[in-house]
Amino acid sequence: SSTGVSASETAFSLRDSVVANNGTGASVSVQVGVTPPVLENNVFTDNSGYAASLSGSLVLTPQTLYDNTGNNNATNGIYLGGGVFTGTSVLTPNVGLPFIFHSNSIPIGQSLQLEPGVIVKFSQYTSEFHVDGTLQALGTESNPVVFTSLKDDSYGGDTNNDGDASSPAPNDWRYIDVRSEGSAAFSHSVIR
């Protein structure tokens, strides 16, 4: 199939499943509505697009995206591009599946907490992350929170699945923009 599973603004959960060999779209594509989706303990492999893609109003809890793994997808990551983090959102690490941002934001009065070990990769040179609410990127010495380029294989593996064909460089992504109404706390974080 082009996209293995697509859900739009409805209650959706995918648990303990293998999602493999899907076409050019994301293997799982979810337009998030009021109810947070659940992607838990899944294996995403050999898909021709992103392992998974979530968009819209992102209300994410520690139980939303949990214990998923992936390999050999065209993009080994969970795409949250263009998403607006709402409520009190929390991202936890998923082995081999960094979170991929592109033009994401946290509005005033909303928050995003990145747990130790979370890796955020920005998809392209125009990628920005606007913070008008609250961002907490609180890693540990052994499990930092990482913000880097999609091309950076040293954190989260070969996310763009191109072997050694690309490497990170300055200007691969733009910035994290903490605006006048926003606040951010970084501890044991890597920003490169």
C-alpha positions in Angstrom: 0.0 0.0 0.0 1.1 3.6 -0.3 0.4 4.4 3.3 -0.1 1.3 5.6 -2.6 3.0 7.9 -4.1 6.5 7.8 -6.3 8.0 10.5 -7.7 11.5 10.7 -8.9 13.2 13.9 -10.3 10.0 15.4 -9.3 7.7 18.3 -6.5 5.6 17.0 -4.1 3.1 18.6 -1.5 0.7 17.1 0.1 -1.7 19.6 2.4 -4.7 19.4 2.4 -4.7 15.6 4.8 -4.9 12.7 4.3 -2.3 9.9 6.4 -3.3 6.9 6.8 -2.9 3.1 4.5 0.1 2.6 4.9 2.6 -0.3 5.9 6.2 -0.6 3.8 7.7 2.2 4.4 7.2 5.9 3.7 3.7 7.0 1.3 5.1 9.6 -0.1 8.6 9.1 -2.2 10.2 11.8 -3.9 13.7 11.7 -4.2 14.3 15.4 -7.5 15.6 16.8 -8.7 15.9 20.3 -7.8 12.4 21.4 -4.0 11.6 21.4 -3.2 8.6 19.3 -1.2 5.6 20.7 1.7 4.0 18.9 3.2 1.5 21.4 5.7 -1.3 21.0 5.6 -1.5 17.2 8.3 -2.3 14.7 8.4 -0.2 11.6 10.6 -1.8 8.9 11.3 -1.7 5.1 8.8 1.1 4.4 9.4 3.6 1.5 8.6 6.7 3.6 8.7 7.8 7.2 8.2 5.1 9.8 5.3 7.1 11.1 3.9 10.7 10.7 1.8 12.7 13.0 0.5 16.1 12.2 -2.0 18.7 13.4 -2.6 19.7 17.1 -0.1 17.4 18.9 -1.3 16.5 22.4 1.3 13.8 23.2 1.7 12.0 26.5 4.4 9.5 27.5 1.9 6.7 26.5 1.3 8.3 23.0 4.6 7.2 21.3 6.2 4.6 23.3 8.7 1.8 22.9 8.6 1.7 19.0 11.6 0.6 17.0 12.4 0.9 13.3 15.0 0.1 10.7 15.5 0.2 6.9 12.7 2.7 6.3 13.4 5.4 3.7 13.3 7.7 6.8 13.9 6.0 10.1 12.0 8.5 12.2 8.6 9.7 13.5 7.8 12.8 11.5 6.1 15.5 13.6 6.6 18.2 10.9 4.5 21.3 11.1 2.8 20.0 14.3 1.6 22.4 17.0 2.3 21.0 20.5 -0.8 21.7 22.7 -1.7 21.0 26.3 1.2 19.4 28.3 3.0 17.3 25.7 5.8 14.8 26.6 8.1 13.0 24.2 9.9 9.8 25.3 12.7 8.1 23.3 12.1 5.4 20.7 15.1 3.3 19.7 16.1 3.9 16.1 13.3 6.4 15.6 14.2 10.0 16.3 11.5 12.6 16.1 11.7 14.7 12.9 10.7 18.3 13.2 10.0 20.9 10.5 8.3 24.2 11.3 6.9 23.0 14.7 5.7 25.3 17.4 4.6 25.5 21.1 1.9 28.2 21.5 1.4 30.5 24.5 0.1 28.6 27.5 1.2 25.1 26.1 4.3 23.0 27.0 6.5 20.3 25.6 8.8 18.2 27.8 11.5 16.1 26.1 12.6 13.2 28.3 16.2 12.1 28.7 17.4 10.3 25.5 15.0 12.0 23.1 16.6 12.9 19.7 15.0 15.6 17.6 16.3 15.8 14.0 15.4 18.8 11.8 14.3 17.8 8.3 15.9 20.5 6.1 17.6 23.9 6.0 14.3 25.8 6.5 13.3 23.9 9.6 12.5 26.0 12.6 11.1 25.4 16.1 9.1 28.3 17.6 8.6 28.4 21.3 5.9 30.8 22.6 5.0 28.4 25.4 7.3 26.3 27.5 10.0 23.9 26.4 11.9 21.6 28.8 14.8 19.7 27.3 16.1 18.1 30.4 18.5 15.2 29.6 21.0 13.5 31.8 24.8 13.1 31.5 24.4 9.6 30.0 21.2 10.4 28.1 21.2 13.9 26.7 18.4 15.5 24.7 19.7 16.1 21.2 18.7 18.6 18.5 20.5 18.0 15.3 20.3 17.6 11.5 18.5 14.7 9.7 21.9 14.0 8.2 23.6 13.4 11.6 24.2 9.6 12.0 26.1 10.0 15.3 22.8 10.4 17.2 19.9 8.1 16.5 21.6 6.3 13.7 21.2 6.7 9.9 17.8 8.4 10.0 17.8 9.3 6.3 19.0 5.8 5.4 21.6 6.9 3.0 24.7 5.3 4.5 27.6 7.7 4.3 26.2 9.8 1.4 25.4 12.8 3.6 26.8 14.2 6.8 25.7 17.1 9.1 26.8 20.6 8.3 26.1 24.2 9.4 22.8 25.5 8.0 21.2 22.1 7.8 18.4 23.6 9.9 17.6 27.1 11.1 17.0 27.4 14.8 15.0 27.0 18.0 13.3 30.4 18.4 12.3 31.1 22.0 10.2 34.2 21.6 9.3 36.9 24.1 6.3 35.1 25.6 8.1 31.7 25.7 10.5 30.0 28.0 13.0 27.2 27.6 15.1 25.1 29.9 18.0 23.0 28.5 20.1 20.7 30.7 22.4 18.0 29.4 21.3 18.9 25.9 23.2 18.8 22.6 22.3 21.4 20.0 24.2 21.1 16.8 
